[in-house]
């Protein structure tokens, strides 16, 4: 994966954290869940990047 993909994944992770924090602050459980889901997607993508990087070396 390129640098663009890594940046997008980091942005998705940060966005998920922000959604989760906003949801907790406002008592909106659906936003908390959305934020956690976004973070999980970003984590899966990061794991895929790590596997690809391991095979490059």
Secondary structure, 3 states (H helix, E strand, C coil): CCHHHHHHHHHHHHHHHHHHHHHHHHCCHHHHHHHHHHHHHHHHHHHHHHHHHHHHC
